[in-house]
Amino acid sequence: MDTSWFPLAGLILTVLARPCGALSGEDWQKIEDISFTANIDKTVQRYVLMLPKDFDHSKAHDVLVALHGHGSDRWQFANSERDECKAARNFSRTNNLIFVSPDYRAKTSWMGPKAEADVVQIFQELRTKYKVDRIFLTGGSMGGSSALTFAAIHPDLVSGVAAMNPTSNHLEYDQFQDVIAESFGGPKHINTSEYKRRSPEYWPEKFTMPVGVTTGGKDTLVPPQSTLRLAKVLQLLKRDVLLIHRVNGGHETNLADATTILNYVWQKSKSASVAR
């Protein structure tokens, strides 16, 4: 298990104690830990909401939804010093995006049906509370995999996806199978259709939005092969896709590469909106 994806528990107290102050040296207008009752099963679920310093309620803002890795929770992208997390926060703050980090059934989600329903509900809640323009998804490891899965299932809800070190094929992926089976409603040999539905590689035509992905050639925790194949098909389909593959890279994405794919999907989506 990649323990570097675990949340920094010590920083959680800082967030709760200073909900409207700085987080990891960054300025935010508001940092809020929000609870809601999930429509799908009536359980209490949570997400972190961070409004940039220059947020204006009277204006429309884009949203970046960041999905945490296996073994972590909503606080990872809110306070971790890992490069993937810093890049997402910096990108949101610099470009004046609303920043959201859901539990999506932490800590072993993998974007199963309940997690999917929670994210849809969060999207709806954001659009009710704020003037929301476009919504983007990002995440690393399990979060990157889940971002691609959600985008493939709900392309109409996502304006761009930046996935770091993801798998794109759950029928092929062979790690964390006990928790994935619990999330997906059974093992893959019994519930094959659910695993296929949540495998973006099988649904390249669904990626109508810009896609940025990072992979590492020496990543053994989430091997890159399925995502490399997906990126190749998207290129053949003439879709907006940026692949950053580090041949000697492992299960991590550096700050520069994470920032690059975030900027790519945001700018490509902006260009597409202007063209329409």
N, C-alpha and C positions, 0 to 999 in steps of 0.2 A: 504493500500500500504506500502511496506517495504522501507521506506525512506533511510535506511542505504545503499541501493544500488544506491543512487544518486551520481553523480560525485562530486569531490571536486573542485569546480570552481576556488578557489584561487590558486590551484597548476597548473592550466592550463597555467597561465601567466608565471610561472617558466619554464615550458617546452618550451614554445615558445621563451622565452627570452634566454634560454640556450640550444639550440637544440643538442649540442654535449657535454654537461656537465653531471653532476650527477643528478639523479632523486630520490628523497626521500632517499638520502644518498647512493645511489648505483652508481657504475661506469659503464658507457656504452660508447661504441665508438661513437655511433650515435643515436640520438632520432629525428625522423622525422615525421611530420604530412603530409601525402600524400593524394592527391586528384586524382580521376580518373573518367572518364566518363563511366557510367554503360552501358554495351552493351544492357541490356534488355529494358531500357526506356530512355537512353541518359541523365539522370540526373547526377549531380556531387555528388559523394559519397567519403567517406574518411576512412582512417585507420591510426593508429599509428604504425610506424616501429621502433624497438629498436634493435640495433646490440650490442652484448656483447663486453666487453672490448678487449677480445682476438680474435675477429672475423678476419678471414683471407679469403679474396676474392678468393684466389687460391684453397681453400679447400671446400669440401662439408660440409654443416651444416644441422642439423635438425632444424625444425621450430615448435614453439608452438603458436597456434592461440587461443587467449583468447576472449570469448564472454561475453559481459557485461549483467547485469540484467535489468529488467523492469524499465523504467524511467531514465535510465542512457545512456551513450554513450561511444565512443571509449576510452575516457580518464580514465574511471573507473579502468580498470585493469592496466593502465599505471601509475597511481599515488595514488590510494586509499590505505589507511592503513588497510583496512579490511583484515582479515587473508587470505581469498581465493585469493585475489589479490596479497598480499605480497608473498604468496607461489608460485604463478605462475611466478612472476618476479624473485624471488630468484632461482627457479628451472632453469629458462632459463639462468640466469647469471652464476650460478654455473656450469652448464653443457654445456655452450657455444652454446646455441640455439639462433636462430633468434626469436625475440619476436614480435608478431603482434596482434594488438587489433583493430578490425574493428567496424565501426558503425553498419553494417548490418541492415540498415534502422532504426536507433535509432529514438525514444526512446522506441518504442513499437513493436518490431520486431516479436518475437516468431518464427523466421525462416520460414516466408512465402516464396512464390515463388520468389519475388524480392530479398529478403535477401539471399536466397539460391544461386541465380544467381550471386549476388555480391561476395559471398565467393568463389565460383568456379572461378570467374574472378581474384580475389586476388591471389588464388593459382597459376593460370596460370602466372600472372605477377611476382610472386616471383620466379617461376622456370625459367622465362626468364631473370631476373635480377641477380640471384644468383645461385650458385651451391647448390641445395637443395637435401637433401637425403630424410628423412622422415618428414611428417607433422602430428602433433598431435593437438587435439582439447581439450579445457577445457572451463569451464564456471560455473557460479553459478546461481541458480534460473532460470529465463528465459534463461540465457546463458547456464546453464547445460542442460536444456530441449532442447535447440536449438542445442547443440553439439551432443546429442544423435540422434536428428532428422536428422541432416546433415549426420552423420556417417551411419545411416540406409539407406539413399537415395543414398549416394556416398561412399560405402565401399571401392571402389578401390582408392579413393583419401586420405583416412585417415589411418594412421598407428597405432593409439591408441586414446582413448577418456577417459578423466577424468572429470566426470560430478558431480557437487555438488548440492544437494538439488533440483533435477529435477523432472518434471512429465514425464511419459512415455506414457501417454494416453490422447490425446486431446479430444476424444469423452467423456471421463469421467470427465476431469478437468472442473471446473465450475467457475473459477475466471477470471477477465480481459477479459470477453467474447466480449465486444464491440470492443476492439482493436485487439483481435485475429481474430474476424470476418472480420475486415477491412484488416488485413494482409493476411488472408487465402481466401479472395474473397467471403465472406458471412458467415452467421451463420451455425452452425453444422447441423441443421435439413434440411437445403437447400443444403449445400455443404459437405455432409457426407463423400464422397470419399476423399476429400482433407484433412479433419481432420484425417481420418484413415491413409492416406499416410504419414502424419507427426507425427504419433503415433508409436514410436519405439517398443512398446510392441507387436504390430501386426507383426513385422518383425524380430524376434530374429535370424533367419538364416542369416540375412545380417551382423551380427556382427562377422565378420571374424577376426577383430583386437582385441587386448587386451582392456578391459573395466574396469575402476575403477569408483565406485559411492559411494557417501556419502548421507545418509538420516537421518532425525530426527523423532523419534516417536511422538513428540508433535508439529510437523510442520503443522500448519493449513493454511499457505499461499500457499504452494505447498505440499499437503499431499503425503506421501511416498509410498502408497500402490501399485501403478502401477509400480514404479521402483523396489520395492521389488519383485514383481511378475516377472518382466523382468529378474532380476538378478538370480532368482531361475531357470527359464527356461534356461538361458545361462549356469548355472552350470550343469543342466541335459544334455545339449548338449556338455558338456566337453569343453566349451570355456574358454579362459583365462579371468576370471572376479574376481575382488576383491570388495566386498561389505563391507562398514563400516557403520553399522546402530547403532546410538546412541538412545537407547530407550527413554531417557529423553531429547534428543536434540530437538532443535527448527529449525528455518529456517536460519541456519548458519553452516559453517564448520570451525573447528579450524585449526590453522596453521599446526599442526602435521598431522592431518588426510588428509588435502589437499595435503601436501607434500608426504605423503605415497602413495596416489593413483596416483599422477603424476610420482613418481619413479617407481611404479608398471608397469604402461602401457609402460613407456620408456624402462625399463629393459626387460620386456616380449617381446616387439617388437624387441629389439636388439638380444635377444636369438633366436627368430624366424628367423631373417635375417641370423644369423650365421648358423642355422640348414639347411637353404636352400642352 
